[in-house]
Amino acid sequence: MMLCKYINQLQDIAIRNDIRLKDMFIVAGVPTSTYYRAMNGVDLRFDTAERVAKAIRDVHIQSKASAS
């Protein structure tokens, strides 16, 4: 069984939605230093990953609504 780090999961979601992950950290109110630490191997806390994932969902929903 292979476990995936939160940052890898967030990267996959961002790529699928054609969104820059760093921008989603900013939208979520998470410091960019946290983004850079995560990209360099420091694990994210669950609540931080959850906040970023919610920002991705919110931006994706907004972009779909504006496209309609």
C-alpha angles and dihedrals in degrees: 000000000000121000119208121215117241092246090056091050091049091049091053092050092047092050092049090052095042092238129137107245094211089058090053091055087055092047089050091052093245116140116253088232087069089053091051093046090051091049088053094053107274110133119244120231115247094245091052092050089047092053091051092046090052090051090052091050092048094049091046092051091047092050092049091049093049091048091056 
